[in-house]
Amino acid sequence: MGREAELVELSVVRSSGGGIPRGAIAGALAAVIVVGGLVALALANPKPGAILTGAASEPPPTATPTAGPTPSVLPTQVAHEPWDWAPADVPLDSNASQIRKVWAFDAGFVALADDFAVDGGPGSALLTSRDGATWAQVPLPPHARGISTGMLFNGDLWLVGSTGEPDAPVWRLWSTSDGVDWVDHGVAKGLIPVGGTISELAATGAGFVATIAKPPIDAEHPPLEEIRSSPDGRTWKRADVPDIDENTHLAGLIADGDRWLLAADFGDAEGNYEVRVLSSADGQQWDSMGVSGSGAAIGLILVNGPSGYVLGGANPASDTYRPAVWRSADAGRWTGTTLDIPPSREGAAVIGALSTAGGIVLMGNQGGDAWVAADGEDAWSYRNVLPPDTAAFFGAFAARGDVIVCGGSSDSGVANLWVGSLSTMGL
């Protein structure tokens, strides 16, 4: 069973003792992020009023339908024998290297794949499914060249992506209620700097928050990550958080009612690290809360479950990493546990979390690793959901009804999706 860590009050906890080499952290992060750099799920789905209304001098955009096939209407659940997950029917060829995101909403499932067949370079492909087992490829939003990430908000799926030429991208927001027809919400000015990338996006009734990475200043420095916010999705401003520097990794952004929560791993030049959870009501002013643990964590994800908040990742154990999870009733005081895992799965990290009606599912970066905790229970049970000797690496997860979908890549670097049942996992 896991070890219970001490409770820590709302304060910044400085790490102590021997530091962890920056290179070790960077290498571990790369191993997780390549599989699924966008692992945080904004599962909280507030219902505020519409906020993308545009400036007074500019009428709000209207829906821009996209021609394309309508997803097949299939049963909403797929029957499987206990512990028997199946590969989904995915209409992609070897040019698609991985499934980066999967979302579940009223219309079904939508998956985002990296597709290197687009104009001979990196691009995106969108897939939709009603049951999680059979998928159809659908067109990207109007004029989109690539899609970076997305979120669920007000019952719709929102995506952020680029238009224009690769060396001069113009960033835009689109939304859809069915994965086929899109509303174009216009240009997002100031969202992503030239040469930069976006990691996460989340919205409340107060507006939008995104985590982005600026291009590194040289080969000796990592990208500098930032928080940016917008009241309307069109004009974005950088949040001034003094403690964020090149040794900070931002992850786990979610919308939580009328505030945002953001998990982060803060480090220094000596290799000392600490986990914190940041909170903000306006996207500009952020409070910092320390989280107990070893002082370092990778692949952080954050979710608001039926019985409180869960923060997952991995922390050091000897010369490797072990999956770890922290719980909190209010996102302020946290109790940490190191999750059990078979010896053959050493080096695994928690990189995905799903909040379901029956409890929480944590998914690992090594395909098939999962931990479940039924609602109201503190204990986590380990599961391996894939057949023996199956080479699959997950980085994207979503659940709808009893169906859970996991996306990632095979050991040969080809995108794949697997579908299973929550009930067979004990939820």
N, C-alpha and C positions, 0 to 999 in steps of 0.2 A: 504494500500500500504506500501512498505518498507520504512525504514528510510535511507536517504542518509548520509553517513559518510564523513568526511573531506578527501581531497586528501593529500597524504603523499609523500614527495620526496623520492629519492633513499637513504635511510638511515636506520640504525637500530633503531627501535622505542622501547624503553624500556617501559614495562608496569608499571603502577603506581596504587596506591590505594590498597584496600584490596585484598589479594591473594585468590586463590581458592584452597581448600585442594587437595593435591596430590591424595588422595584416591578417591575423586569425579571424577577427570579426569581419573584416571585409570579405575574406574568402567564404566564410559561412553565409554571409548575406548574399553573395553572388549565387551560391548554390541554391538558395531559396528563391531569390528574385527571378532568376532565369526561368524557373518553372512557373512561377506565378507571382510576379512582382506586384500585382494588384489583388491582394488577398483580403482586404478588409471589406466587410459587407455592411452597408447602411441598412440594417434590418428594421430599425425603427422607421415607421412610415406615417409621420404626422399629417394632419389634414387641415392645414391653414388655407386661407384664401389664396387666389391666384396672385403671384408677385411679379411675374414677367409682363408688365403692362406697357413698358417702354416710356420714353420721355414724352412730355406733353406735346412737343412739336413733331413726334413721330408716332403714327398709329401702330397699334400692336400688330405683329405679323399674323397672317392667316395660315391655315393648314395648307401644306403643299403635298398633295398625294403623290406617292411614288408607285409607278407601274411595276407590277411584278406578280409572281404567283402567290396565292393565298395559302397559308400553311394548311396541311391536311388536318381535318377534324378527326381526331383519334381518341380512344378512351383515355381518361385522365389518370388512370392507374395501370401499372404493368405488374402482372403477377410473377413472382419469382419464388423458387424454393428457398428455404432459410439459408442465409449466408451465400446465396448464389447470385452474384451480380453479373450483368451481361454487358458486352460492348454495344453501344448504340449504333444505329445505321446513320453514318455521317457522310454526306455527299461532297467530300473534299478529297483532293489528291495529295501527292507527296509534297506539293509546294506549300501546303499549310503546315506550319511547324509546331503549333501548339494552340490549345484553347486557353485564352487568357482570362475570360470572364464568363460567368453564367448567371443569368438573372431569372427569377420566377415571379410572375405576377398573374393577374386574372386571366390574361389571354393564353398563358402557357409558359414556355421557356424560351429564352433568347440566349444564344452563345456568340461570343466574339472570338474569332480566330485570327492569328497572324498568317497572312497569305503572301508568299513571295512571288506569286505569279502576276501581281498587279503591276502593269507597265514595266515588268522586268526587275522590280525592286520591292522592298517591304511595303505591304499594304494590309488591308483588313478584309475579312469576310464575315457576314452575319448569317446565322442559322436560326430557324424557329422550329418549335415542336409543341404539340399539345400534350404528349404523354411522356416525353423525355427519351423515348426509344427510337422513334423515326423522325428524322430532321429534314428540313428543306432549306436550301440556300435562298436568301432574299436579297434584293438590292440594298446598297447602303443608302443613307439619307441623301436627299438631293445635293449634288455637287461635291459630296464628301470624297476625299481621296483616301483618308484613313481615319479610324476611330481609336481613341486613346483609352478612354474609360467611361464609366457611366454610373448611374444611381437609380434607385426607385424613389419616387416622390409623388404624393397625391394620387397614387394608384397607377401612374404612368412610368415608363422607362425613359430616362433622359440619358443622352449620349453627348460627349464632347469629342470633336474631331477637327481635322484640318481640311481646308479647301485650298485651291491654288497650286502653285508650284512647290516642289519639295524644299527648295532653298529659300522660299519666302512664303511659308504657310500662313493662312488666315484661319483663326480658330473660331468655331461656331458651336452653338448648342442646338440640339434637336430633341423632340420628345415624341413618344408614340404610345398609344393605348393597346395596339394589337401587334406590334413588331413589323408592320407592313407600311402603313400610312404615317407620314411624319409631319410634324409642325416645326418649321424653321424659326428659331427664336433670335436669329441675327448674330452678328459678330460679337465675340467676347473680347473687348479691348483691354489689354493689360493683363490678361490671364496667364499667358505663358511667354517668357522672354525668348528672343531669337536664340535658337540652338538648345532651348530647354525642353523639358517634358513635364507632363502632369501625372501624378500618381493616383490621387483619390479626389472624389467630389461628393458633397453632401449638402442638403438644403433643409431649412426650417422656414417658418413664416417670416423670419427676419431677412432671409436671403440665402446666399450660397457661400460655401467655404471650399477651398481646394488646397491640396498640398502639391507643390511643384518643385522641380529641381532645375537650378540654373546650370549652364555648361561649366565644367571645371576651368579654372584659370590656366592650368597647365597639366602636364602628365603626372606631376607629383602630388596633386591635390584631387580629392573626390568632388563631385558636384555639391554645391551648396543648396540645401533644401530650405524652402520658405512656405509660409502660410499666406494665402491671398483670399480676400473676401469681396463680395459684391452684393448690393441690395437688390439688384434686378437681373443679374446674369450677363449684363452687357459692359459695365464699367467696373474694373477690378482694381483693388488696392492692396499693397503688401502690408501685412500685419507686422509691427515691430516687436519681436520677442527677443530680447537681448541675449538670452542663453543659447539660442539656436546658432550653431556654427558648423564648420565642415565635419565635425565629429558627431553630429546629431543625425539620427535616422528617424524620420517621421513616418508613422504607419497607423493603421487602425482607426481611421477617421469615421465617425458615425454621427448622424443627427439623432438627438435624444430629446424629443419633445420640443421645448423652446430653447435648447442649447445644443452646442456641439461638444463632443468629447474626442480627444485625439491622444493615442498612445505614442510614446516616443522613447528612444534610447539615447540618453545624453552621455557623451564621452569627453575626455580631455586628451591632451597630447601624450600623456603618460600611459594611456590605455586603460584608465579607470572609467567604469560605466555605471549608470544607474537608470532605472526605468521610472518614468513619470507619466501621469495622465494629466493632460491639459484640458481645461474647460473654458467655454466662452459663450456669452449670450448674444454678442454682436459681431463676432468674427474678427475683431481687431484687438480687444483686450482679453488676455488669456491668463487664467490662474493655473498654478502648477501644484500637483499633489504627488508626493513620493509614494512609491510602491516597494514593499519589502521584496527581498530576493537576494540573489548572489551579486547584484551590481551590474550584470550584463544580460542582455536578451537579444534575440534576433527574430525576425519574421513576425513582429507583434501584430495581433489582431484583437479587436474589441467588439463585444456584442452585449446587448441588453436582453437577457433571457427572462423566462417566466418568473424566476425567483431571484433576480438581481443580475449584476453585471459579471461578465467573465472576460478575462484578459489572458490570451494564450501566446505562446512563443516557444523559445528554448533558452535554457541557461547552461553555463558550463558545468561539466562534471568530469573532473580529472582533465584529460587532454582531448575531450570530445564535448559534444553537446547533448543534452537530454531535453525532451519535451517538457514544458512546464505550463502551469495554469494558476491564475490568481482569481479569487472571487471577492465580490464586494456587494453590499446591499445598497450603497448610495454612491458608488464611484469615488469614495473618499478613504475608507479604511479597507485594507486588502489582506486576505489570507492566502498564502502561497503553498502550492503543492507540486512536487516533482512527480510526473506521471510514470506509472509502470510501463515497461516496454520489454519485449523479448531481447535477449543479447544479440540476436542476429539483426536487429533494427537499430543498433547504436548509431547516433548521429542524426536521428530524426528530429524534426521540429514541427510544432503545431503551426499551420499556416492558414487555416480556415476554420470558421465557426459558424454554425447555423442554430438559430433559435427556433424551436418547433413547439407545438402545443404540448408535447410530451416531455420536453426537456431540451438539453443542449447536446449537439454533436460537434466534436472537434475532429478535424481532418489533418493528416500529416502530409509532409512533402514527399515521403516515400510511398508510392501508390499502394493503397489498401489499408494503411494505418488509420485507425479511428478510435476515439474514446467517447463514450456516451455517459451521461448522467441524467437520470430521470428527474422530472420536476420535484423539488423538495428533498432530493438526496444529495449528499455531499460527495459520496464515493463515485469514482470514475471507473468504468469497465473498458478494458482494451478489446478492440475487435480488429480483425484483418478481413476485409470484405471482398478481396479479389481471390480468384483461384490460385493455387500454388504455382510458383515459377512464372507468374505473370509480370511482365516488365511494363509498368505504367507509372507515370509521375504526375500527381495531381497539383493543381494550383488554382482551381476555380470550382465553386460549389454552390448549389441552390436546391431548395426543396419546395414542393408544392403538394399538398395533401400528404399521401403516404410515399410519394415518389421523391427520391433524392438523385440528383445528377452531379457527377464529378467530371471535370474536364482538365486536360493537360496534354501530355505527349507520351509517345512510346519511347523505348530505348533507342529506336532508330531515328528519333526526331520528327515524327509525324503526329499531327494533331489527332487526339482521340477523345471520346466521351464514353462514360460508363453510367449505367442506370441501375438503381437498386431500390430497396424498400426500407423505410424507416422502421416498420414494425419488425422486420427481421433483425434489426439492430438493437431491439429491446425497448423501443419508444412507441 
